[in-house]
Amino acid sequence: MYRALYAVLLRRLPPEAAHRGAFWLIRAVAAVPGAAWGLRRALGPRDPGLRVRALGLDFPGPLGLAAGFDKDGEGVTGLAALGFGFVEVGTVTARPQPGNPRPRMFRFPAERALVNRMGFNNHGAAALAARLRSLRAGGGYRPIVGVNIGKTKAVPEDEAVADYVASARLVADVADYVVVNVSSPNTPGLRDLQSVGKLRPLLCAVRAALDQASPRRRVPLLVKIAPDLADEDVDAVADLALELGLDGIIATNTTISRDGLHDEQAVAAAGPGGLSGAPLKSRALAVLGRLHARADGRLILIAAGGIETADDARDRLAAGATLLQAYTAFIYEGPLWPRRVQAGLAKRGSAA
Ligand SMILES: Cc1cc2nc3c(=O)[nH]c(=O)nc-3n(C[C@H](O)[C@H](O)[C@H](O)COP(=O)(O)O)c2cc1C
């Protein structure tokens, strides 16, 4: 049904409008009393074999929604009701910002890919924290929510650490885990923060801010990296994460490469931005394997990038991932997709 809706309606809408409409619908359905509960029962991961204990948390299933879909934490209950085992909100920045001018999201349906240069459009870390706080206060079911933080575009690079620290302080008490995003290609200079010389002081400061703001509960801290890092830089980030006692790494964000896209005109028309979806699959898997070899079980690895099927999910788990995230396949495959992937995982898991 979603495929028919996609073919008839959604693909005719500009991608961002389709996203907004679909997200509105998910939230509207979840707001009907009892609907989120019913959906969760129907679509949520129920096989005990899918449960994951990691980061001090009990995940009902390994597949989460990657950052960027719900930047401001407006729909976590509805999204979790579709079967995601956790939802990562953000990227939020210390100051609210509008992001880049539209259009800034482009479909490549033949390659099951997207290019985006959203540029961290978000209402700011304080607004997100307030929203998540009221969700907690409301009682009832609350899914596991990670918070992904990035740099405010207007802040100069030499003040980046203070900017991340401000966000970390704001979200510390409402985040089940925090991710330092240094890998989005759409904020000038952001990815330079992945070099160990810049990453060390940044991660140290964010760790200290979280400990100070949340003295009773140690908030797990992860870093999210780009697939475009050279192999030795991937190793260096893994070494640094171990040295600093980070909890894990998310591999990977979108790529600036256009390998795997065939329509050169469409590529040129889209312009700059990060590529996600199927073309990212092999590099994301390779980066994950590299991190696993380096960290040897001492870090929680969250795999993202081109996960489309239960087989993809199994490949990532076999390559060392503890948890999985996706965004682009959810756009193309629709609301029943998270259930399908996890049901496929459960089936083959029990047959293995
Ligand atoms: C439209 C769009 C917006 C995104 N925004 C963010 C973001 O704000 N922060 C972030 O860390 N990753 C962001 N991502 C990257 C995803 O979280 C994910 O790492 C990437 O898309 C690879 O996974 P996929 O191939 O399943 O989409 C975004 C991706 C897309 C497609």
The ligand as an SDF file (V2000), in Angstrom:
LIG
                    3D

 31 33  0  0  0  0  0  0  0  0999 V2000
   17.5980   14.0040    4.7770 C   0  0  0  0  0  0  0  0  0  0  0  0
   18.6560   13.5110    5.7220 C   0  0  0  0  0  0  0  0  0  0  0  0
   19.0000   14.2690    6.8340 C   0  0  0  0  0  0  0  0  0  0  0  0
   19.9960   13.8230    7.7100 C   0  0  0  0  0  0  0  0  0  0  0  0
   20.2990   14.5740    8.8200 N   0  0  0  0  0  0  0  0  0  0  0  0
   21.2250   14.1300    9.6880 C   0  0  0  0  0  0  0  0  0  0  0  0
   21.5150   14.8570   10.8470 C   0  0  0  0  0  0  0  0  0  0  0  0
   20.9180   15.9020   11.1310 O   0  0  0  0  0  0  0  0  0  0  0  0
   22.4860   14.3810   11.6880 N   0  0  0  0  0  0  0  0  0  0  0  0
   23.1470   13.2040   11.4240 C   0  0  0  0  0  0  0  0  0  0  0  0
   23.9970   12.8100   12.2200 O   0  0  0  0  0  0  0  0  0  0  0  0
   22.8670   12.4670   10.3400 N   0  0  0  0  0  0  0  0  0  0  0  0
   21.9300   12.9080    9.4700 C   0  0  0  0  0  0  0  0  0  0  0  0
   21.6480   12.1650    8.3590 N   0  0  0  0  0  0  0  0  0  0  0  0
   22.4200   10.9340    8.1150 C   0  0  0  0  0  0  0  0  0  0  0  0
   21.6990    9.6740    8.6100 C   0  0  0  0  0  0  0  0  0  0  0  0
   21.5090    9.7390   10.0010 O   0  0  0  0  0  0  0  0  0  0  0  0
   22.4910    8.4080    8.2590 C   0  0  0  0  0  0  0  0  0  0  0  0
   23.7160    8.4130    8.9640 O   0  0  0  0  0  0  0  0  0  0  0  0
   22.7820    8.3070    6.7680 C   0  0  0  0  0  0  0  0  0  0  0  0
   21.6970    8.7690    5.9940 O   0  0  0  0  0  0  0  0  0  0  0  0
   23.1200    6.8760    6.3410 C   0  0  0  0  0  0  0  0  0  0  0  0
   22.0520    6.0120    6.5820 O   0  0  0  0  0  0  0  0  0  0  0  0
   20.9760    5.5870    5.4340 P   0  0  0  0  0  0  0  0  0  0  0  0
   21.7600    5.1560    4.2310 O   0  0  0  0  0  0  0  0  0  0  0  0
   20.1390    4.5090    6.0590 O   0  0  0  0  0  0  0  0  0  0  0  0
   20.1590    6.8090    5.1550 O   0  0  0  0  0  0  0  0  0  0  0  0
   20.6570   12.5960    7.4730 C   0  0  0  0  0  0  0  0  0  0  0  0
   20.3010   11.8310    6.3540 C   0  0  0  0  0  0  0  0  0  0  0  0
   19.3160   12.2610    5.5020 C   0  0  0  0  0  0  0  0  0  0  0  0
   18.9440   11.4050    4.3060 C   0  0  0  0  0  0  0  0  0  0  0  0
  1  2  1  0
  2  3  1  0
  2 30  2  0
  3  4  2  0
  4  5  1  0
  4 28  1  0
  5  6  2  0
  6  7  1  0
  6 13  1  0
  7  8  2  0
  7  9  1  0
  9 10  1  0
 10 11  2  0
 10 12  1  0
 12 13  2  0
 13 14  1  0
 14 15  1  0
 14 28  1  0
 15 16  1  0
 16 17  1  0
 16 18  1  0
 18 19  1  0
 18 20  1  0
 20 21  1  0
 20 22  1  0
 22 23  1  0
 23 24  1  0
 24 25  2  0
 24 26  1  0
 24 27  1  0
 28 29  2  0
 29 30  1  0
 30 31  1  0
M  END
$$$$
